[in-house]
């Protein structure tokens, strides 16, 4: 298939010199693409169990087949090579590696070993995420992330994966978007395990932080060189900067979306205002002596997932229907524990199929802000950025997804502008490589730059994927030829 695509001019990309070694990649997650939900020893994750709850997942979709990456992995790696990807960010499934958390599963580990070998053989850097939300249901039955012991079980799992892959995998991400697996899973109930218990959500946040720090220290001691975490971060923009109610709403949103994750990891302390806001939910009770020293262990990179930013109001009547990140168009108000009066007014911007506003410059602002507010900030990687649109297959079998193509190019342009302003960004991973199981939306939302036919599982590179491949080729070209030349 020729890697050509329609022209989508973007002055930020024509031409641009990217930093030496800038990494171009794409990403998926085990639960969303693998399928083989109960094959080769794999047992239930919380998402397998959640999918059986009536009404939890759109259309009653399940993860059982997903897009059959487990059985079609060599074909998918060949597509990555065709696109020119320098890296593939994937996750290992805890419930495949340690089914029921009873011990390592050789068959599960063998799959990931074969995946890593296939990637290396194609000249693609494996970028491994240990936790992308698929906690074994057996551990959820013991309290899940609200139970402190789960953090130590995470160390066991990480050690199993490192023992199998540490000789070939150099980049290790502990958690993907703990905001979602804590607040959306334990407070809002729109993600697995579907609980609506604010105190459990607060405990889950802290125990995931603890698990992150424990694994950073453990794998560092075992010789791992590149350790980090991925957070989904957003700007909190007050609707009226002169209105104290809007300003306080933006502060509280920023605390729960950003600072409750950034500060313990990068500063070794929770924000004082957040401790006060969440005091009624027992946050101080779950923090033990020495925890924050563990949590604040130095990391080598910070992954940034970003899909949109947020205009914030403290007046609920201002709600404008804007969506929020994390796999649902609008998490319930219980997601913002202690901040239920937060509203998201519309700014009249274009929207994706997730009903998320499109504002590429928000990514530039976020990346610059991180460098300004966190002096000890490690190098940044955009580990997820992309958009869902309602794709249409043309009569010739192609997918001319112009909106997604423009979204990707415009956001990469914003990354370039952030680098010009001093942001230390070292790579960009488009979300997602493949259309897949989009959590509570099931298969109803397509993010892939590669289309998957959910009946035949046939893969087709969309125009967005072709354009991304052209961009990668141009970025690598010594002549720095324009992307759309």
C-alpha positions in Angstrom: 0.0 0.0 0.0 1.6 3.3 -1.0 2.0 5.7 1.9 0.4 8.7 0.3 -2.4 10.9 1.6 -4.3 14.1 0.8 -2.5 17.4 1.5 -3.3 19.0 4.9 -1.2 22.2 5.1 0.2 23.0 8.5 2.8 25.8 8.7 4.2 24.3 12.0 5.3 21.2 10.1 6.6 22.6 6.8 9.6 22.3 7.4 10.6 21.8 11.0 13.8 20.5 12.6 12.8 18.1 15.4 15.2 17.4 18.3 17.8 14.8 17.6 16.3 11.3 18.4 12.7 12.6 18.6 10.6 9.5 18.9 7.5 8.9 16.7 5.2 6.2 17.8 1.7 4.9 18.4 0.0 3.3 21.3 -2.6 0.7 22.4 -3.6 -1.0 25.6 -3.9 -4.8 26.2 -7.5 -4.9 27.3 -8.6 -2.8 24.3 -6.9 -4.8 21.5 -5.7 -8.2 22.6 -8.9 -10.3 22.8 -8.3 -13.9 23.8 -10.0 -12.9 26.9 -9.9 -16.3 28.6 -7.3 -18.1 26.5 -3.9 -19.5 27.6 -4.7 -19.2 31.2 -5.9 -15.6 31.3 -8.6 -14.9 33.9 -11.0 -12.0 34.5 -9.8 -8.5 34.8 -12.1 -5.9 36.4 -13.1 -4.9 32.9 -14.1 -8.4 31.9 -16.3 -8.4 35.0 -17.6 -4.9 34.5 -18.6 -5.7 30.9 -21.0 -8.3 32.3 -22.9 -5.7 34.3 -26.1 -4.8 32.4 -25.8 -1.3 30.9 -22.2 -0.8 31.9 -20.8 -0.9 28.4 -22.5 0.5 25.3 -24.3 -2.1 23.2 -23.4 -4.8 25.7 -19.9 -5.1 24.1 -17.2 -7.2 25.7 -13.4 -7.5 25.6 -13.5 -11.2 24.7 -12.3 -10.8 21.1 -11.4 -7.1 21.1 -9.5 -6.8 17.7 -7.6 -10.1 18.0 -4.2 -8.5 18.4 -3.3 -11.5 20.5 -3.6 -13.7 17.4 -2.7 -11.1 14.8 0.3 -9.5 16.5 2.8 -10.2 13.7 0.5 -8.5 11.1 0.0 -5.5 13.4 3.8 -5.1 13.9 4.2 -5.3 10.1 1.7 -2.4 9.8 3.8 -0.4 12.4 6.9 -1.0 10.3 5.0 0.2 7.2 4.0 3.4 9.0 7.6 4.0 10.0 7.0 4.0 13.7 10.0 4.4 15.9 8.3 3.0 19.0 5.2 1.1 20.0 3.7 1.8 23.4 1.7 -1.2 24.6 0.6 -2.6 28.0 1.0 -6.0 29.5 -2.2 -7.4 31.1 -1.8 -8.1 34.8 -4.7 -10.7 34.5 -2.8 -12.5 31.7 0.6 -12.4 33.5 -0.7 -13.4 36.9 -4.2 -14.8 36.4 -6.1 -14.5 39.6 -2.8 -13.1 41.0 -1.8 -16.7 41.8 1.7 -16.6 40.1 3.3 -16.0 36.8 1.6 -17.5 33.7 4.2 -18.8 31.2 1.8 -18.6 28.3 0.9 -15.0 29.0 4.5 -13.9 29.4 5.5 -15.8 26.2 3.1 -13.7 24.2 4.7 -10.5 25.4 8.2 -12.0 24.8 7.2 -12.8 21.2 5.8 -9.3 20.8 9.0 -7.7 22.0 11.1 -9.8 19.7 8.8 -9.0 16.8 9.1 -5.3 17.5 12.9 -5.4 17.8 13.1 -7.4 14.6 11.2 -4.6 12.9 13.4 -1.9 14.3 10.7 -0.6 16.6 11.4 0.4 20.2 9.2 -1.4 22.8 7.7 1.0 25.3 6.0 -1.0 28.0 3.2 0.1 30.3 2.6 -2.1 33.3 -0.9 -1.0 34.3 -3.5 0.2 31.8 -6.5 -0.4 34.1 -6.9 -4.3 33.9 -6.6 -5.2 37.6 -7.3 -8.9 38.2 -10.8 -9.3 39.4 -9.5 -11.6 42.1 -7.7 -8.6 43.6 -10.7 -6.4 43.3 -12.6 -9.0 45.3 -10.1 -8.3 48.1 -10.8 -4.5 47.9 -8.9 -3.6 44.8 -7.0 -0.4 44.8 -8.8 0.7 48.0 -6.8 -2.1 49.7 -3.2 -1.1 50.4 -2.0 -4.6 49.9 -2.7 -4.3 46.2 0.3 -2.0 45.9 2.6 -4.8 47.0 0.9 -7.3 44.7 1.7 -4.9 41.9 5.4 -5.2 42.7 5.1 -9.0 42.4 3.5 -8.6 39.0 6.1 -6.0 37.8 8.9 -8.3 38.9 7.4 -11.1 36.8 7.3 -8.9 33.7 10.8 -7.6 34.3 12.2 -11.0 34.8 10.8 -12.1 31.4 11.4 -8.9 29.4 13.9 -6.8 31.2 16.8 -8.0 29.0 15.1 -6.4 25.9 12.7 -3.7 27.1 14.4 -0.4 28.2 11.4 1.9 28.8 9.0 1.1 31.6 5.8 3.0 32.5 4.3 2.1 35.8 0.7 3.5 35.4 -1.4 4.9 32.6 -3.8 7.6 33.7 -4.3 6.8 37.4 -7.0 9.5 37.3 -9.3 7.2 35.4 -8.6 3.9 37.3 -9.1 5.7 40.6 -11.6 8.5 40.3 -13.6 7.2 37.3 -13.5 3.6 38.6 -14.1 4.1 42.4 -15.9 7.4 42.6 -17.9 8.0 39.4 -18.4 4.3 38.7 -18.3 4.8 34.9 -15.1 2.8 34.6 -14.3 -0.6 36.1 -14.8 -1.7 38.8 -17.9 0.6 38.8 -17.9 1.6 42.4 -19.2 5.0 43.7 -17.4 5.3 46.9 -15.4 8.6 47.4 -13.3 7.3 50.3 -12.3 4.2 48.2 -11.4 6.5 45.3 -9.1 8.6 47.6 -7.5 5.5 48.9 -7.1 4.2 45.4 -5.2 7.3 44.3 -2.8 7.0 47.2 -2.3 3.3 46.8 -1.6 3.6 43.1 0.9 6.3 43.9 2.5 4.0 46.4 2.6 1.1 43.9 4.2 3.4 41.4 7.0 4.4 43.8 7.6 0.8 45.0 8.0 -0.4 41.4 10.3 2.5 40.4 12.6 1.6 43.3 12.3 -2.1 42.7 13.0 -2.1 39.0 15.7 0.6 39.4 17.5 -1.8 41.8 17.2 -4.5 39.2 18.9 -2.4 36.5 16.0 -0.6 34.7 17.3 2.6 33.2 14.2 4.4 31.9 11.3 4.5 34.3 8.3 6.8 34.3 4.5 7.3 34.6 1.8 8.5 32.2 -0.7 11.0 33.4 -3.7 12.5 31.6 -3.4 16.2 32.1 -5.5 19.2 31.2 -5.6 23.0 31.5 -8.1 24.3 33.9 -9.2 27.7 32.5 -11.6 29.7 34.6 -14.6 31.0 32.6 -14.3 34.4 34.2 -10.9 35.2 35.7 -12.5 37.9 37.8 -15.1 35.7 39.4 -13.9 34.1 42.6 -16.4 31.2 42.2 -15.0 30.3 38.8 -11.4 30.7 40.0 -12.0 28.3 42.9 -13.8 25.8 40.6 -10.7 25.9 38.3 -8.4 25.4 41.3 -10.3 22.4 42.5 -10.5 20.9 39.0 -6.8 21.4 38.6 -6.2 19.7 41.9 -8.1 16.5 41.1 -7.1 16.3 37.4 -3.5 17.4 37.7 -1.8 18.3 40.9 -3.0 15.4 43.1 -0.9 13.2 40.7 1.9 15.5 39.7 2.8 16.9 43.1 3.4 13.6 45.0 5.5 12.2 42.2 7.5 15.3 41.3 7.5 17.1 44.7 7.1 14.3 47.2 4.0 15.9 48.8 0.3 16.3 48.2 -1.0 19.9 47.6 -2.1 21.3 50.9 -5.4 22.6 49.4 -6.1 19.2 48.1 -5.5 17.6 51.5 -8.0 20.1 52.9 -10.6 19.6 50.2 -10.4 15.8 50.6 -10.0 15.6 54.3 -13.7 14.5 54.7 -12.9 11.4 52.6 -10.0 10.3 54.8 -7.0 11.1 52.6 -4.7 11.7 55.6 -5.7 8.4 57.1 -4.3 6.4 54.2 -0.9 8.1 54.1 1.7 6.4 56.3 5.1 7.5 57.4 7.6 7.1 54.6 5.0 6.7 51.8 5.8 10.1 50.2 9.5 9.3 50.1 8.7 6.2 48.2 6.2 7.9 45.9 8.6 10.7 45.1 11.4 8.4 43.8 13.0 10.1 40.8 11.7 9.2 37.4 13.3 9.4 34.0 10.4 10.7 32.0 6.8 11.8 32.3 4.2 10.6 29.8 1.6 13.2 29.0 -1.8 12.1 27.6 -3.9 15.0 26.3 -7.0 15.2 24.2 -8.5 18.6 25.1 -8.4 21.3 27.7 -11.3 22.5 29.8 -13.1 25.8 30.4 -14.2 25.7 34.0 -17.1 27.4 35.8 -18.3 27.1 39.4 -21.9 27.8 38.3 -23.6 24.6 37.3 -26.1 26.5 35.1 -23.1 27.3 32.8 -22.8 23.7 31.8 -22.4 23.6 28.0 -22.2 19.9 27.3 -18.4 19.7 26.9 -17.0 16.2 27.4 -14.1 15.3 29.7 -11.2 12.9 29.2 -11.2 9.3 30.4 -13.4 7.3 28.1 -16.8 8.9 28.8 -18.4 12.0 27.3 -19.2 13.3 30.8 -18.2 11.6 34.0 -20.8 11.9 36.7 -20.4 14.7 39.2 -19.2 12.2 41.8 -15.9 12.0 39.9 -15.1 15.4 41.2 -15.4 14.4 44.9 -15.8 17.5 47.0 -16.2 19.6 43.8 -19.6 18.6 42.5 -20.4 22.1 41.4 -17.8 22.2 38.6 -19.3 22.9 35.1 -17.7 22.8 31.7 -19.1 25.6 29.5 -18.8 25.4 25.8 -16.4 27.7 23.9 -18.0 27.0 20.6 -15.0 25.1 19.3 -15.2 22.1 16.9 -15.8 18.8 18.6 -14.8 15.2 18.1 -17.2 12.2 18.2 -16.5 12.0 21.9 -18.0 15.6 22.2 -14.6 16.9 23.2 -13.6 20.4 22.1 -10.7 20.6 19.6 -8.1 23.2 20.8 -4.5 22.2 19.7 -3.0 25.3 21.4 -4.1 23.9 24.7 -1.5 21.2 24.4 1.2 23.8 23.8 0.1 25.7 26.9 0.1 22.6 29.0 3.6 21.5 28.0 5.0 25.0 28.7 3.2 25.3 32.0 4.6 22.0 33.2 8.1 23.2 32.7 7.4 26.5 34.4 5.7 25.0 37.5 7.9 21.9 38.1 11.6 22.8 38.1 12.5 19.1 38.6 10.4 18.0 35.6 12.0 15.1 33.7 11.8 14.9 29.9 8.3 14.7 28.5 6.7 12.3 26.0 3.3 12.8 24.5 2.2 9.2 25.1 -1.4 9.6 23.9 -3.0 12.2 21.6 -5.7 11.6 19.0 -9.4 11.8 18.2 -12.5 9.8 17.6 -14.5 10.6 14.5 -17.3 8.7 12.8 -15.3 7.1 10.0 -16.9 6.2 6.6 -15.4 3.6 4.3 -15.3 5.0 0.8 -16.4 2.8 -2.2 -12.7 2.1 -2.9 -12.2 0.7 0.6 -10.2 3.7 1.8 -11.0 5.8 4.9 -10.7 9.5 4.2 -10.7 10.8 7.8 -9.7 14.4 7.1 -10.8 15.6 10.5 -8.6 13.2 12.4 -5.7 13.9 10.0 -6.0 17.6 10.7 -6.3 17.0 14.4 -3.1 15.0 14.6 -1.1 17.4 12.4 -2.4 20.4 14.3 -1.5 18.9 17.7 1.9 17.8 16.5 2.4 21.4 15.4 1.4 22.5 18.9 4.1 20.2 20.3 6.6 21.8 18.0 5.7 25.3 19.2 6.0 24.1 22.8 9.5 22.9 22.1 10.3 26.3 20.5 9.3 27.8 23.9 11.6 25.6 25.9 9.5 22.5 26.6 11.7 19.4 26.8 9.5 17.0 24.7 11.3 14.0 23.4 8.5 12.1 21.5 4.9 11.8 20.3 2.7 8.7 20.3 -0.6 9.0 18.4 -3.6 7.3 20.0 -4.5 4.8 18.8 -2.8 2.5 16.3 -6.0 0.5 15.9 -9.7 1.0 16.3 -10.5 -0.9 19.5 -12.6 -1.4 22.6 -13.1 2.1 23.9 -14.0 1.2 27.5 -17.5 2.2 28.5 -18.2 3.1 24.9 -17.5 -0.4 23.6 -16.7 -0.4 19.9 -18.8 2.6 19.2 -15.9 5.1 19.1 -13.0 4.8 16.7 -9.7 6.4 17.6 -7.4 4.3 15.3 -5.2 5.6 12.5 -5.8 2.0 11.3 -9.4 0.9 10.7 -10.5 -2.5 12.0 -13.5 -4.2 10.5 -15.2 -5.6 13.6 -16.7 -8.5 11.6 -13.7 -9.7 9.7 -10.9 -8.0 11.7 -9.3 -6.7 8.5 -7.0 -3.8 9.0 -6.9 -0.7 6.7 -4.6 2.2 7.1 -6.7 5.4 7.2 -5.6 8.6 5.5 -4.6 9.8 9.0 -2.2 6.9 9.3 -0.8 7.6 5.8 -0.3 11.3 6.7 1.4 10.4 9.9 3.7 8.0 8.0 4.6 10.9 5.6 5.2 13.2 8.6 7.5 10.6 10.2 9.4 10.1 6.9 9.8 13.8 6.4 11.0 14.3 10.0 13.6 11.7 9.5 14.7 13.0 6.1 18.1 14.7 6.0 16.7 17.3 3.7 13.9 18.2 6.1 11.5 18.1 3.2 8.1 19.5 3.9 5.5 17.0 5.1 3.1 17.8 2.3 5.6 18.3 -0.5 
